Amino acid sequence: MNNKKILTENHIYFLDYLRVISCFAIVILHTQNIFLVDNLGYMEEFAPTKIYLLKTSLQWAVPIFLMITGYIFLGLRNNLNYKNLSKYIIKFLLIIIFVNTIFNLIENYYYMKILNIDAIILAFKNMISGKSFDHMWYIHHILAIYLILPVIRPFFDKDIKDLYIFILISFIVIFVISFFNQLTNSNIFTIYKFDYMVFYVCLGGLLYKINFTKIKNSILIIILLICFLINIFTYLIFNTSITSYSNQLFAAIESTLIFIIAKNFNLNKNNFINYLSKYTLSIYIFHVFFGHLITKVFYIYPLNYGTFIPIFIFSIIIFFISFLFSFSIIFIKKLIIKFYFKRRK
């Protein structure tokens, strides 16, 4: 393809599928965390084995979102500078300011039953100090990623061999050494840790440049299943909490394999998936709020009725409630903008 600005249909479609699947996996992860704390009163590190196995099996979700960012901005986009990134930077800044303030206001009202000017000021102060729902860390970090993308982009115009070496060294430093330290409960070979988010973004940019169509998807799927099994048995045998995508060896391998498998599949256009994919960021932002609403306001405790099935059912409910809520907000925003410009005329 001579012009990277022209996106092939497969590029667009497989990214849509990955967004939706990864977003739903994140909703499952956070739903089980919410139910675990609100329903059973457990802290995450003391979770039952079944919960930990579920968490361990879905750690590929956030890395895939980061890889999509790299695939688009370090691969598909040719002209990358702060001018054409400014709309994304402003968007994430506004999300951090307004959404975090609102979340803090809601949380303050829930615990202190106060809703006045002082509560709004306190919520704003908490936003400035970085307090909010735990999942909002991603918005802060992705903003930082967008701020350094123009600095990273020129490296992807150089020899691809240098990219291979960089990704390999980063992989060893971030995941292999960290995995060894966790298994041995030591700090042997501790080296300065590369930021794993930058690693996944760069990996996404590298995967854009590589053609994997010669590798059969059936082989990749078998390798992926083996990784899932090794990951689970490692937890069961060593009883070690290697479940964080920030340092998990298997999360890096699994997310890479899932990304390549999706890229290799000849995925057709699906209007429903395409439509959902446009709202995945909003779904991510609001799903935790609706999860807490179920347990703290409506006093529904799904884990009283089982583990996997209640988590899966309520994850679907929370996913689509968040989608409908996001759709409503964006629809209202468009109406306000339309009304504003109509009045100006």
C-alpha positions in Angstrom: 0.0 0.0 0.0 1.7 3.2 -1.2 -0.5 5.7 0.7 -0.8 4.8 4.4 -3.7 7.3 4.7 -5.8 4.9 2.7 -7.0 2.4 5.2 -8.0 -1.0 3.9 -11.3 -2.4 5.0 -9.6 -5.2 7.0 -7.6 -2.7 9.0 -10.7 -0.8 10.1 -12.8 -3.8 10.7 -10.4 -5.9 12.7 -9.6 -2.9 15.0 -13.3 -2.5 15.6 -13.7 -6.1 16.7 -10.7 -5.8 18.9 -12.0 -2.6 20.6 -15.4 -4.2 21.4 -14.0 -7.5 22.6 -11.3 -5.9 24.7 -13.7 -3.4 26.2 -16.1 -6.2 27.2 -13.2 -8.1 28.7 -12.3 -5.0 30.8 -16.0 -4.7 31.9 -15.8 -8.3 33.1 -12.6 -7.7 35.0 -13.9 -4.6 36.7 -17.4 -6.1 37.4 -15.9 -9.0 39.3 -13.7 -6.6 41.2 -16.7 -4.5 42.2 -18.7 -7.5 43.2 -15.8 -8.9 45.1 -15.4 -5.8 47.3 -19.0 -4.6 47.5 -20.6 -8.1 47.7 -18.1 -10.3 49.7 -16.0 -7.6 51.3 -12.7 -9.1 49.9 -9.8 -7.1 48.9 -8.5 -8.1 45.4 -5.3 -9.8 46.7 -7.4 -12.2 48.9 -9.8 -13.1 46.1 -11.0 -16.7 45.7 -9.0 -18.9 43.3 -11.9 -18.9 40.7 -11.9 -15.1 40.6 -8.1 -14.9 40.2 -8.2 -17.4 37.4 -10.8 -15.2 35.6 -8.7 -12.1 36.2 -5.6 -13.9 35.0 -7.3 -15.1 31.8 -8.4 -11.6 30.7 -5.2 -9.5 31.3 -4.7 -9.1 27.5 -7.5 -6.6 27.3 -5.8 -3.3 28.2 -2.6 -4.1 26.3 -4.7 -4.6 23.1 -6.2 -1.1 23.5 -2.7 0.3 23.8 -1.6 -1.7 20.7 -4.5 -0.4 18.7 -3.3 3.2 19.6 0.2 2.3 18.3 -1.1 0.5 15.2 -3.0 3.6 14.2 -0.7 6.5 15.2 2.7 4.8 14.7 1.6 2.8 11.6 -1.4 4.0 9.7 -0.9 7.8 10.2 1.9 9.4 8.2 1.8 13.0 9.4 1.8 12.9 13.2 2.4 16.1 15.1 1.0 18.0 18.0 -1.3 20.0 15.8 -3.3 17.0 14.5 -3.1 15.3 18.0 -4.4 18.4 19.8 -8.1 17.4 19.6 -7.3 14.1 21.3 -5.2 15.8 24.0 -7.9 18.3 24.7 -10.6 15.6 24.8 -8.7 13.6 27.4 -7.9 16.7 29.4 -11.6 17.6 29.5 -12.5 14.0 30.5 -10.0 14.1 33.4 -11.3 17.5 34.6 -15.1 17.0 34.3 -15.6 13.3 34.6 -13.2 12.9 37.6 -14.8 15.9 39.3 -18.3 14.4 38.8 -17.2 11.0 40.0 -15.7 12.6 43.1 -18.8 14.5 43.7 -20.9 11.4 43.5 -18.6 9.5 45.8 -18.6 12.4 48.4 -22.4 12.5 48.3 -22.6 8.7 48.8 -20.3 8.7 51.8 -21.0 12.1 53.4 -24.5 12.9 52.0 -23.3 16.4 51.2 -24.2 18.2 47.9 -23.4 21.9 48.0 -20.7 24.4 46.9 -18.2 23.0 49.4 -18.8 19.5 48.1 -18.2 20.7 44.5 -14.9 22.5 45.6 -13.8 19.3 47.5 -14.6 17.2 44.4 -12.5 19.6 42.2 -9.6 19.5 44.7 -9.7 15.7 44.7 -9.6 15.7 40.9 -6.5 17.9 41.0 -4.9 15.6 43.5 -5.6 12.6 41.2 -8.4 11.0 43.2 -11.2 9.3 41.3 -12.5 5.8 40.5 -9.6 3.5 40.2 -10.1 2.7 36.5 -9.6 6.3 35.5 -5.8 5.8 35.8 -6.0 4.7 32.1 -7.2 8.1 30.9 -4.3 9.9 32.7 -1.8 7.5 31.2 -3.2 7.5 27.7 -3.0 11.3 27.7 0.7 11.0 28.6 1.1 8.5 25.7 -0.5 11.0 23.2 1.9 13.7 24.5 5.0 11.6 23.5 3.6 10.0 20.3 5.2 12.7 18.0 8.5 12.0 19.7 8.3 8.2 19.1 6.9 8.4 15.6 10.2 9.2 13.7 11.8 6.0 15.0 9.2 4.0 13.0 10.4 5.5 9.8 13.9 3.9 10.3 15.2 0.4 9.7 12.7 -2.2 11.0 15.6 -4.2 12.5 16.2 -1.5 15.1 12.5 -1.8 16.0 12.9 -5.5 16.5 15.8 -5.0 18.8 14.1 -2.3 20.8 10.9 -4.4 21.3 12.9 -7.5 22.2 15.0 -5.6 24.8 11.9 -4.0 26.2 10.1 -7.3 26.4 13.0 -8.9 28.3 13.3 -6.0 30.7 9.6 -5.5 31.4 8.2 -9.0 31.4 10.8 -11.8 31.5 12.9 -10.4 34.3 9.8 -9.3 36.2 8.3 -12.7 35.8 11.5 -14.4 37.1 11.5 -12.0 40.1 7.9 -12.8 41.0 8.5 -16.6 40.8 11.6 -16.4 43.0 10.2 -13.7 45.2 13.4 -11.7 44.7 14.8 -8.6 43.1 17.6 -10.4 41.2 18.4 -8.8 37.9 16.3 -5.7 38.7 16.9 -3.2 35.9 15.3 0.1 35.1 11.8 -0.7 34.1 10.6 0.5 30.7 7.1 1.9 30.8 4.9 -1.0 29.8 2.3 1.3 28.2 4.9 2.7 25.8 6.1 -0.8 25.1 2.6 -1.9 24.0 2.0 1.2 21.9 5.3 0.6 20.1 4.5 -3.1 19.7 1.2 -2.0 18.0 3.2 0.2 15.6 5.6 -2.7 14.8 2.7 -5.1 14.2 1.5 -2.7 11.5 4.7 -3.2 9.6 4.8 -7.0 9.8 2.8 -9.4 7.6 1.8 -12.5 9.5 -0.5 -14.0 6.8 2.0 -16.9 6.1 1.4 -18.2 9.6 -1.8 -20.2 9.9 -4.3 -18.9 12.4 -4.9 -22.4 13.7 -1.3 -22.6 14.8 -1.5 -19.2 16.5 -4.8 -20.2 18.3 -3.2 -23.4 19.6 -0.2 -21.4 20.9 -2.6 -18.9 22.5 -4.5 -21.8 24.3 -1.2 -23.3 25.5 -0.3 -19.8 26.9 -3.6 -19.6 28.8 -3.1 -23.0 30.3 0.5 -22.3 31.3 -0.6 -19.0 32.8 -3.4 -20.7 34.9 -1.2 -23.6 36.0 1.6 -21.2 37.0 -0.8 -19.5 39.3 -2.1 -22.8 40.7 1.4 -24.3 41.2 3.3 -21.3 42.5 0.4 -19.5 44.1 1.8 -16.2 43.0 -0.3 -13.2 41.9 1.1 -12.7 38.4 -2.1 -11.1 37.2 -1.1 -7.5 36.3 -0.7 -6.6 32.7 2.0 -4.2 33.7 4.5 -7.0 34.4 2.8 -10.2 33.3 4.8 -12.3 30.8 1.8 -14.2 29.6 -0.4 -11.1 29.1 2.2 -9.7 26.7 2.3 -13.0 24.7 -1.5 -13.5 24.7 -2.3 -9.9 23.7 0.2 -10.1 20.8 -1.2 -13.4 19.6 -4.8 -12.2 19.8 -3.9 -9.0 17.9 -2.2 -11.0 15.1 -5.0 -13.6 14.9 -7.6 -10.7 14.5 -5.4 -9.1 11.9 -5.0 -12.3 9.9 -8.8 -13.0 9.9 -10.6 -11.8 6.9 -13.2 -10.0 9.0 -16.3 -8.6 7.2 -18.0 -5.4 8.1 -20.5 -5.6 10.9 -22.5 -2.5 11.5 -23.3 -3.4 15.1 -19.7 -4.0 16.0 -18.6 -0.9 14.1 -21.2 1.2 16.0 -20.3 -0.2 19.4 -16.6 0.4 18.7 -17.3 4.2 18.5 -18.5 4.1 22.1 -15.9 1.9 23.7 -14.1 4.8 25.4 -17.3 6.1 26.9 -18.3 2.6 28.0 -14.9 2.2 29.7 -15.4 5.5 31.5 -18.9 4.9 32.8 -19.1 1.1 33.4 -17.6 1.2 36.9 -20.2 3.7 38.0 -23.0 1.5 36.9 -21.3 -1.5 38.6 -21.3 0.3 41.9 -24.8 1.5 41.3 -26.0 -2.1 41.2 -24.4 -3.1 44.5 -24.4 0.2 46.6 -27.8 1.7 45.5 -29.9 -1.2 44.4 -28.3 -3.7 46.9 -28.0 -6.5 44.3 -25.2 -8.9 45.2 -24.7 -11.3 42.2 -22.0 -13.3 43.8 -24.5 -14.7 46.3 -25.8 -16.8 43.3 -22.5 -18.1 41.9 -19.3 -16.8 40.3 -18.8 -17.0 36.5 -22.5 -17.0 35.3 -23.6 -14.0 37.5 -20.4 -12.0 36.6 -20.9 -12.7 32.9 -24.6 -11.8 32.9 -24.1 -8.6 34.9 -21.1 -7.7 32.7 -23.4 -7.8 29.7 -26.0 -5.7 31.5 -23.4 -3.1 32.6 -21.8 -3.0 29.2 -25.1 -2.2 27.4 -26.3 0.2 30.1 -23.0 2.1 29.7 -23.4 2.1 25.9 -27.0 3.5 26.1 -25.9 6.1 28.6 -22.9 7.1 26.4 -25.2 7.2 23.4 -27.7 9.5 25.2 -25.0 11.9 26.4 -23.4 12.2 22.9 -26.9 12.6 21.4 -27.8 15.4 23.8 -24.4 17.0 23.2 -25.1 17.0 19.4 -28.5 18.5 20.0 -27.1 21.3 22.2 -24.4 22.1 19.6 -27.0 22.1 16.8 -29.3 24.4 18.8 -26.4 26.7 19.7 -25.3 27.2 16.1 -28.9 27.5 14.9 -29.5 30.4 17.4 -26.3 32.1 16.3 -27.6 32.2 12.7 
